[in-house]
């Protein structure tokens, strides 16, 4: 993740929310993908 400059607190909160949403979507995808394509 690249450093970001935000203008105010609301912009910072939106950035954190968007980043959190992106990370949770990636984890969810990986959780579904791993058992299908990898042997554990």
C-alpha angles and dihedrals in degrees: 000000000000121000113266133202117217127194099214147354095274091053090049092051090050091050092051092047093049092047092049091050092051093049094048091050091052092049091048091051092049092048090056095040100049100063091044097053105021130061114231 
